[in-house]
Amino acid sequence: MAQGAFAALSILLFANLAPAQQNSTRIEDVPFSSTALGRQTVFSVVIPAQPPPADGYPVLMILHGLGRNHRTLIENSETSELLQSQPFLIVLPDSEKGWWIDSPVSGKNYDGMLLEVISEVQKRFAVSKSSQRWGVMGWSMGGFGAMHFAERHPQCISFVGSMIGLLDFPRVEGLPDGQRFTVDESVFGREASEWANENPSHHLAPLAGKDLEIVIANQAFDRTMNENFLQQAQAAGLHPDVYRIDGEHVFSSVMEGLRILLPRAAAHFSQASDPAISTAVH
């Protein structure tokens, strides 16, 4: 995508959103002071209807796409209902337009913020301390962010999902026309030689042993990025589960992806627990 890609992407992703009719008492906004960002920020949680099991709720963090925020899924009636029907705690952080990374140029450390979110959730809610019962997934920019986070902090999670994610990004060269997205230099910097440091397709080894789930929309501009990621993941000995859907890079594809991946997360969390999470920076 050339200049104006963000505006076009926003139009596509914001289309046909039905507002939620009312707020649930099981949905909370949680403000906290972030050392990584140097300011107050907030995340939302969706609490299951049933009481927590003895070892605490499983937890799934869902990372939003570009131009969205932590309330996007809970302010839409269909996705809010879907999230509230899950048997695990859902955490919805906010990266604004920060691509979920510790930016080498802006000083905004959204990767570090996610570690703080995990710590805050553990302090405030009855949740599992086992990484086997924690996961992260996201859509678009958030799909990129989910893989990026899992690669840098594999000790925190064991389930990783992406829906119409930009998984071979940031880069432009080598991608066919119509399968590109403009790199935000205010986040990633101007040095193309450094972009590979943030590209999930170049740091696959820490994903070994993770439950990897990827939804690809066949008509989306990110299709080639996903296919590149899959090819490299398979070459590295990884075996992601892949779900291909008909659709473009639009919110209806996100909703279809949620219907696919949320049950996959529930199935994963039903497995036995393993050693405790460490949120120490490595």
C-alpha positions as CSV (number, residue, x, y, z in Angstrom):
1,M,0.0,0.0,0.0
2,A,1.2,3.5,-0.8
3,Q,0.7,6.8,0.9
4,G,-2.8,7.0,2.3
5,A,-2.7,3.4,3.3
6,F,-3.6,4.2,6.9
7,A,-6.7,6.2,5.9
8,A,-7.8,3.4,3.5
9,L,-7.2,0.7,6.1
10,S,-9.2,2.7,8.7
11,I,-12.2,3.0,6.3
12,L,-12.1,-0.7,5.7
13,L,-11.8,-1.8,9.3
14,F,-14.3,0.6,10.7
15,A,-17.1,-0.3,8.2
16,N,-20.3,-1.9,9.5
17,L,-19.6,-1.7,13.2
18,A,-22.8,-2.1,15.3
19,P,-22.4,-0.3,18.7
20,A,-23.0,-2.4,21.8
21,Q,-26.3,-1.7,23.4
22,Q,-25.1,-1.6,26.9
23,N,-22.1,-2.1,29.1
24,S,-21.7,-5.3,31.0
25,T,-20.8,-5.4,34.7
26,R,-18.3,-8.0,33.6
27,I,-16.4,-5.5,31.5
28,E,-13.9,-3.2,33.3
29,D,-11.5,-0.5,32.3
30,V,-8.4,-0.7,34.4
31,P,-6.2,2.4,34.6
32,F,-2.6,2.0,35.8
33,S,0.7,3.9,35.9
34,S,3.0,2.5,33.2
35,T,6.8,2.9,33.8
36,A,7.4,1.8,30.2
37,L,5.3,4.6,28.8
38,G,6.1,7.1,31.6
39,R,2.4,7.9,32.1
40,Q,-1.0,6.6,33.0
41,T,-2.6,4.2,30.6
42,V,-5.5,1.8,30.6
43,F,-6.5,-1.7,29.5
44,S,-10.0,-3.4,29.5
45,V,-10.9,-6.8,30.8
46,V,-13.8,-9.1,30.1
47,I,-14.5,-11.4,33.1
48,P,-16.1,-14.8,32.6
49,A,-19.6,-15.4,33.9
50,Q,-18.5,-18.4,35.9
51,P,-16.4,-18.2,39.0
52,P,-12.6,-18.8,38.6
53,P,-11.3,-22.4,38.9
54,A,-9.0,-23.2,41.8
55,D,-5.9,-22.3,39.9
56,G,-7.4,-19.1,38.5
57,Y,-8.9,-18.1,35.1
58,P,-6.9,-18.7,31.9
59,V,-6.1,-15.4,30.2
60,L,-6.1,-14.3,26.6
61,M,-4.7,-10.9,25.6
62,I,-6.2,-9.5,22.4
63,L,-4.2,-6.8,20.6
64,H,-6.1,-4.3,18.5
65,G,-5.3,-3.1,15.0
66,L,-4.1,0.2,13.7
67,G,-6.6,3.1,14.3
68,R,-8.4,1.0,17.0
69,N,-8.1,0.9,20.8
70,H,-8.7,-1.3,23.8
71,R,-12.5,-0.8,23.6
72,T,-13.1,-1.6,20.0
73,L,-14.2,-5.2,20.5
74,I,-16.4,-4.4,23.5
75,E,-18.1,-1.4,21.9
76,N,-19.4,-3.6,19.0
77,S,-22.4,-5.7,19.9
78,E,-21.4,-8.9,18.1
79,T,-17.8,-9.0,19.3
80,S,-18.7,-7.9,22.8
81,E,-21.2,-10.8,23.1
82,L,-18.7,-13.2,21.7
83,L,-16.0,-12.1,24.2
84,Q,-18.4,-12.3,27.1
85,S,-19.3,-15.9,26.3
86,Q,-15.8,-17.2,26.8
87,P,-14.6,-19.2,29.8
88,F,-11.4,-17.3,30.2
89,L,-10.4,-13.8,31.2
90,I,-9.9,-11.5,28.2
91,V,-7.4,-8.6,28.4
92,L,-7.6,-5.7,25.9
93,P,-4.5,-3.4,26.1
94,D,-4.1,-0.2,24.2
95,S,-1.1,0.5,21.9
96,E,-2.6,3.5,20.1
97,K,-0.6,3.5,16.8
98,G,2.5,2.2,18.4
99,W,2.7,-1.2,16.7
100,W,3.2,-3.0,20.1
101,I,6.9,-2.5,20.0
102,D,9.5,-0.6,22.0
103,S,10.1,2.0,19.3
104,P,13.8,2.7,18.6
105,V,12.9,6.4,17.7
106,S,9.7,7.5,19.5
107,G,10.7,6.4,23.0
108,K,7.2,4.7,23.4
109,N,7.7,1.2,24.9
110,Y,4.5,-0.7,24.2
111,D,6.3,-4.1,24.4
112,G,7.4,-3.2,27.9
113,M,3.9,-2.0,28.6
114,L,2.5,-5.5,27.8
115,L,4.7,-7.0,30.5
116,E,3.3,-4.5,32.9
117,V,-0.3,-5.4,31.9
118,I,0.4,-9.0,32.7
119,S,1.7,-8.0,36.2
120,E,-1.3,-5.8,36.8
121,V,-3.7,-8.5,35.7
122,Q,-2.0,-11.0,38.1
123,K,-2.3,-8.5,40.9
124,R,-5.9,-7.5,40.4
125,F,-7.7,-10.7,39.2
126,A,-8.0,-14.3,40.1
127,V,-5.9,-15.7,37.2
128,S,-3.6,-18.6,36.5
129,K,0.1,-18.1,37.0
130,S,0.9,-20.8,34.5
131,S,2.1,-19.7,31.0
132,Q,0.3,-22.8,29.6
133,R,-2.9,-20.9,30.4
134,W,-2.0,-17.6,29.0
135,G,-2.1,-16.5,25.4
136,V,-1.9,-13.5,23.1
137,M,-3.5,-12.9,19.8
138,G,-4.5,-9.9,17.7
139,W,-5.7,-8.6,14.3
140,S,-3.9,-6.5,11.7
141,M,-1.3,-4.5,13.6
142,G,-2.2,-6.6,16.6
143,G,-1.5,-9.8,14.8
144,F,2.0,-8.5,14.2
145,G,2.1,-7.5,17.8
146,A,1.1,-10.9,19.1
147,M,3.9,-12.7,17.2
148,H,6.4,-9.9,18.1
149,F,5.5,-10.2,21.8
150,A,5.6,-14.0,21.8
151,E,9.0,-14.1,20.2
152,R,10.5,-11.7,22.8
153,H,8.7,-13.1,25.9
154,P,8.1,-16.8,25.3
155,Q,8.1,-17.4,29.0
156,C,4.8,-15.5,29.3
157,I,2.5,-17.4,27.0
158,S,1.9,-20.6,25.1
159,F,-0.9,-19.8,22.7
160,V,-0.4,-17.3,19.9
161,G,-2.9,-16.2,17.3
162,S,-3.0,-13.8,14.4
163,M,-6.0,-12.6,12.3
164,I,-5.2,-10.8,9.1
165,G,-1.9,-9.9,10.7
166,L,1.1,-8.2,9.1
167,L,3.5,-11.0,9.8
168,D,6.3,-10.2,7.4
169,F,6.5,-6.5,8.3
170,P,8.0,-3.9,8.3
171,R,9.4,-4.1,4.8
172,V,8.4,-3.1,1.3
173,E,10.9,-4.5,-1.1
174,G,10.0,-7.9,-2.5
175,L,6.3,-7.7,-1.8
176,P,4.1,-7.6,-4.9
177,D,1.9,-4.6,-5.8
178,G,-1.2,-4.5,-3.7
179,Q,0.4,-6.5,-1.0
180,R,2.3,-3.8,0.8
181,F,1.7,-1.4,3.7
182,T,3.5,1.8,4.3
183,V,6.1,1.6,7.1
184,D,5.6,4.3,9.8
185,E,9.0,5.8,10.2
186,S,7.9,7.6,13.4
187,V,7.6,4.2,15.0
188,F,10.2,2.0,13.2
189,G,12.7,4.6,12.2
190,R,14.0,5.5,8.7
191,E,16.7,2.9,8.4
192,A,15.3,0.1,6.4
193,S,18.3,-2.0,7.3
194,E,17.1,-2.0,11.0
195,W,13.5,-2.9,10.2
196,A,14.3,-6.7,10.3
197,N,14.9,-6.3,14.0
198,E,11.2,-6.0,14.5
199,N,9.9,-8.3,11.7
200,P,8.3,-11.4,13.3
201,S,9.3,-13.6,10.3
202,H,13.0,-13.1,11.2
203,H,12.8,-14.2,14.9
204,L,11.0,-17.6,14.9
205,A,13.1,-19.8,17.2
206,P,11.3,-18.7,20.4
207,L,8.0,-19.8,19.0
208,A,9.0,-23.5,19.2
209,G,6.5,-25.4,21.2
210,K,3.9,-22.7,21.1
211,D,0.3,-23.3,19.8
212,L,0.4,-21.1,16.7
213,E,-2.9,-20.2,15.0
214,I,-3.1,-18.0,11.9
215,V,-6.2,-16.7,10.0
216,I,-5.5,-15.5,6.5
217,A,-8.1,-13.6,4.4
218,N,-7.6,-14.6,0.8
219,Q,-8.4,-11.2,-0.7
220,A,-6.5,-9.1,1.9
221,F,-3.5,-7.0,1.2
222,D,-1.6,-8.8,4.0
223,R,-2.0,-12.3,2.4
224,T,1.6,-12.4,1.0
225,M,3.0,-11.3,4.3
226,N,1.2,-14.2,6.0
227,E,2.3,-16.7,3.4
228,N,5.9,-15.5,3.7
229,F,5.8,-15.9,7.5
230,L,4.3,-19.4,7.1
231,Q,7.0,-20.5,4.6
232,Q,9.7,-19.4,6.9
233,A,8.0,-20.8,10.0
234,Q,7.7,-24.2,8.3
235,A,11.3,-24.1,7.2
236,A,12.2,-23.4,10.9
237,G,10.3,-26.6,12.0
238,L,7.2,-24.8,13.2
239,H,3.7,-26.1,12.3
240,P,1.1,-23.3,12.7
241,D,-2.5,-24.2,12.2
242,V,-3.8,-22.1,9.3
243,Y,-7.3,-21.1,8.5
244,R,-8.1,-19.4,5.2
245,I,-11.2,-17.4,4.9
246,D,-12.8,-15.5,2.0
247,G,-12.6,-11.8,2.7
248,E,-10.5,-8.6,2.6
249,H,-8.7,-6.7,5.3
250,V,-12.0,-5.6,6.9
251,F,-13.7,-6.0,10.3
252,S,-15.9,-8.8,9.2
253,S,-12.7,-10.8,8.7
254,V,-11.7,-10.0,12.2
255,M,-15.1,-11.2,13.5
256,E,-14.8,-14.5,11.5
257,G,-11.3,-14.9,12.9
258,L,-12.5,-14.5,16.4
259,R,-15.1,-17.2,15.9
260,I,-12.3,-19.5,14.7
261,L,-9.6,-18.7,17.2
262,L,-11.5,-18.2,20.5
263,P,-12.6,-21.8,20.6
264,R,-9.0,-22.8,19.8
265,A,-7.8,-20.8,22.8
266,A,-10.3,-22.4,25.0
267,A,-9.2,-25.9,23.9
268,H,-5.6,-25.0,24.5
269,F,-6.3,-23.6,28.0
270,S,-8.0,-26.9,29.0
271,Q,-4.6,-28.6,29.0
272,A,-2.5,-29.2,32.0
273,S,-0.6,-26.2,33.5
274,D,3.1,-25.7,33.5
275,P,5.7,-23.5,35.3
276,A,4.8,-20.0,36.4
277,I,5.1,-16.9,34.2
278,S,8.1,-14.7,34.5
279,T,7.6,-11.1,33.4
280,A,11.3,-10.2,33.9
281,V,12.8,-8.5,30.9
282,H,15.3,-10.8,29.2
